Amino acid sequence: MTAEIYRDTWGIPHLRAGRARELAHAQGRVTARDRAWQLEVERHRSQGTSAAFLGAESVGWDRFARQARLDDTARRCFEALEERDPETAAWVVAYVDGVNAGLAEGAARAPEFAASGLTPGRWEPWSPLGVWLGTHILFAGFPAKLWREEVVRRLGADAVGLFAMDGPGTAGSNGWLVSGERTATGQAVIAGDPHRFIEDPGVYQQIRLSCPEFDVVGLAVPGVPGIAHFAHTGTVAWAITNAMADYQDLYRERLRLVDAADVEDSGGGAAVEALDPDGVWRTTARHLERVEVAGGEPVDVEVIETARGPVVIGGAGTEECISLRYPPRVTRDLGFGALLPLLRARRVADVDRAFDAWAEPVNVVQAADTEGGVLHRVAGRVPVRGTAGRTRVVPAWEAGHEWTGWHEMPYGTVEDGLAVMANQRGPAAPLGVEFAPPHRAARIRQLLDAGAKWTAADMPAIHMDTHLASAAALLDRLPAPELSSTAAGLRNQLLLWDRHMDADSGTAAVYAQVRGAVVRRLAAHPALAVLAEPPAHPAVFLPWLALTPRVAFALENLLTARELYGIDRDDVVRAAVEEVAARPASRTWGDTHRLAPWRALTGAAYDEPAREPAHEPALSGDNDCVLSTSSVPGLTDLSARGSAARYVWDLADRANSLWVVPFGADGVPGAAHQRDQLPLWIRGDLAPVTTDWNKLTKESDDD
């Protein structure tokens, strides 16, 4: 059977074929047609070759990708997949063949290729694995260990807990499962939204994959076959949230240069040895790679790998040298063996078995089926090792920091017909170090507990809730005496506020201004300002090392701690209120809290003019709201992170399911379906999932 390509009214592709492999080819081809630019950007990022057409701003990432050996790891994982699971490997190859078949057509539609001078390349069988790895390599937030090192060095070990929050650069999600006992239909509903950096085109692709073996709708990752994270097969549905597990380690290495003549198979030039825990110096793998840079000189990158892992900071002869150990580099497994079994799942037990093969990122999984089965578990691979490696950079030459096995993945419970995960401490608590504050999870459960019998149509109201529980930490410190009359008026306004971060709220804007002023004043205080100068680490790690964002995301802890290095926090808040009172009257939260999506090509001079933040829509919500539209208080109100998709899976009738993405199904600027879902996303509406083939429009066949 030739694969058939249909579209619904939102341009979402619905694919039908006679075999899973033909379907994978069609998925690759339609993705290349719709998102050729996005696919090529992600492939080049995984290879460390993006600076060749994006310029000097991408050198930092390319250097990291080369040093961390992302492309080589993807290749190794694919070779192992061919050995362990040839069926899945062949299915991945079919997807890659589809991408290669569609890239030329897709590139002809996408003006970014001409604007950047990029010519579409050829995907390798391991390219999807590279895209997956490049997308998720920073999910566990290993650079936070560098931050903790600085905090300990500057303030002492007791200060680490003050900043232990869901920090900059991490990714989170909301997810909730309502079992049949709590719904109007008697069947479960699963809903939620992954929180990521908002990219244009979006990081999730709405799609339907249908063949005699399965018929699945869900949110795919462009460049990766199947539907991994969020899907509904008709009889079972599942969704994930970031478990906030810690599964990557950093090692401080001791390296020395030795004469190549003294080292067998050195390949000429100086060789590098690393000191291992047994006291023996051993030769490392070492070579040079060249990063080409559009509009600039090429950059040579030294690639070194010790017995722990690739060196990602420093190198031979540098003062500090740090290596990264991450599971796929060790196991040659990225978990792609789970993808086909997930598509074939019919019951919760099938989903459970499929996720036994999951590798990374480590996720909390929620699933339900039409027979009343429910699932709440952690999936992924987390190494067993000492406590120090979970929190700090550890010395590679000392024993006791080795990986000695893999943790059993814990299971959660469904209590009173509900399971809620929002990156808080839950079933994954033994596997992690830092988790999100409990506010989002507590608010979702509070809202769900208030209802008796829920329906799929009720869920979007929970997605859009804007209550900010974390505001209490600041509002409780608002001073009563010694305020000017204008500042006293602001204080009274804030105390009467309903604590909802709505775009049209003037008081929410006042709160945000006061909060930003408090953050800046705390960061500038001499007691904390010692952390203002980050260490000389690569730029890719700087979001984890910048003081002001760290203070912003830890503000609740910093304001409620019993003592804070002698800082008079009441005086800081008083001064912040006076500062805001002295400014012109604020308008609304949405005037400054606007969407700021990431685009690979900035200042683009192609068909659609580059969009400035002022032209992007106003947003409700805030970092700790269920509607998590994150800004960086103290630096900017613009929101670069938020709901990368929203979904509602109805087990009573899949046709009652709902979904939306921030922009649209088509990644081509100016296309009819490039931004047509944005108004829905802003309002909190979701589009219906169309399941009737007779209501779809046939576009073409994938011959």
Helices and strands as residue ranges (DSSP letters): E 3-7, E 13-16, H 20-47, H 51-54, G 56-58, H 59-67, H 70-84, H 86-109, H 112-116, H 127-136, H 144-155, G 157-163, E 172-178, G 180-182, E 189-197, E 205-211, E 214-220, E 230-232, E 236-242, E 249-252, E 255-258, G 260-262, E 271-275, E 281-283, E 285-291, E 299-305, E 311-313, E 322-325, H 327-331, G 336-338, H 339-343, H 348-355, E 363-369, E 374-379, E 383-384, H 387-391, E 394-395, E 405-406, E 418-421, G 429-431, H 439-449, G 456-458, H 459-463, G 469-471, H 472-475, H 485-495, H 506-524, H 526-529, G 539-544, H 547-553, H 555-560, H 569-581, H 589-592, G 613-615, E 630-632, E 636-643, E 646-650, G 654-656, E 658-660, H 678-683, E 687-688, G 693-695, E 697-702
